[in-house]
Amino acid sequence: MKHKRLQLISFILLVLSALTELSESQGWVAYENPDFVFGLSLGFILVSLSFNIKVIRAMGIPEKDLKQSRRLAFITAVYAFLVFALELF
């Protein structure tokens, strides 16, 4: 059951990153330092990915949970590319 908890935490971190980026872009919260928000959101994503990779590399977990972690890792990676890589251009 530990992997279920890691998947839930990973999903929550992904949502927190999305809310952080959305609050900055929509002006819901006025941040003094936008680089701090960028770093915070990126940190959420990196921790989320690391939890998913930990579940994927674990042995003996059900195939359904393995596929769910792979799917969540892929969604997180695509989100990270769209938000962070395209922000640099």
C-alpha positions as CSV (number, residue, x, y, z in Angstrom):
1,M,0.0,0.0,0.0
2,K,3.0,2.3,0.3
3,H,3.0,2.8,-3.5
4,K,-0.6,4.0,-3.5
5,R,0.4,6.7,-1.0
6,L,3.3,7.7,-3.2
7,Q,1.1,7.9,-6.2
8,L,-1.4,10.1,-4.3
9,I,1.4,12.4,-3.0
10,S,2.8,12.6,-6.6
11,F,-0.6,13.6,-7.9
12,I,-1.1,16.2,-5.2
13,L,2.3,17.7,-6.0
14,L,1.4,17.9,-9.7
15,V,-1.8,19.7,-8.8
16,L,0.1,22.1,-6.5
17,S,2.5,22.9,-9.3
18,A,-0.4,23.6,-11.7
19,L,-2.1,25.8,-9.2
20,T,1.1,27.7,-8.4
21,E,1.7,28.4,-12.1
22,L,-1.9,29.2,-12.7
23,S,-2.1,31.7,-9.8
24,E,1.0,33.4,-11.1
25,S,-0.2,33.7,-14.7
26,Q,-3.7,34.7,-13.8
27,G,-2.6,37.2,-11.2
28,W,-4.5,35.6,-8.3
29,V,-1.4,36.1,-6.1
30,A,1.1,38.8,-6.5
31,Y,4.6,37.3,-5.9
32,E,7.5,39.6,-5.2
33,N,10.0,37.2,-6.8
34,P,8.7,35.3,-9.8
35,D,11.9,33.2,-9.8
36,F,10.9,31.8,-6.4
37,V,7.6,30.7,-7.8
38,F,9.3,29.1,-10.8
39,G,11.7,27.2,-8.4
40,L,8.9,26.1,-6.1
41,S,6.7,24.8,-9.0
42,L,9.7,23.0,-10.5
43,G,10.5,21.5,-7.1
44,F,7.0,20.1,-6.9
45,I,7.3,18.5,-10.3
46,L,10.8,17.0,-9.6
47,V,9.6,15.4,-6.4
48,S,6.4,14.2,-8.1
49,L,8.5,12.5,-10.8
50,S,10.9,11.0,-8.3
51,F,8.0,9.4,-6.4
52,N,6.6,7.9,-9.7
53,I,10.0,6.6,-10.7
54,K,10.3,5.0,-7.3
55,V,7.0,3.2,-7.7
56,I,7.9,2.1,-11.3
57,R,11.2,0.7,-10.2
58,A,9.7,-1.2,-7.3
59,M,9.4,-5.0,-7.6
60,G,6.3,-7.0,-6.9
61,I,3.6,-4.3,-7.3
62,P,0.4,-5.0,-9.2
63,E,0.5,-4.3,-13.0
64,K,-2.5,-1.9,-12.6
65,D,-0.5,0.3,-10.2
66,L,2.6,0.1,-12.3
67,K,0.7,1.3,-15.4
68,Q,-0.9,4.1,-13.3
69,S,2.5,5.3,-12.2
70,R,3.8,5.2,-15.7
71,R,0.9,7.2,-17.0
72,L,1.2,9.8,-14.2
73,A,5.0,10.1,-14.8
74,F,4.3,10.7,-18.5
75,I,1.7,13.3,-17.8
76,T,4.0,15.0,-15.3
77,A,6.9,15.0,-17.9
78,V,4.7,16.5,-20.6
79,Y,3.4,19.1,-18.2
80,A,6.9,20.0,-17.1
81,F,8.0,20.3,-20.7
82,L,5.0,22.5,-21.6
83,V,5.3,24.8,-18.6
84,F,9.1,25.0,-18.0
85,A,10.8,24.4,-21.3
86,L,8.4,26.7,-23.3
87,E,8.7,29.4,-20.6
88,L,12.4,29.7,-21.4
89,F,11.7,30.7,-25.0
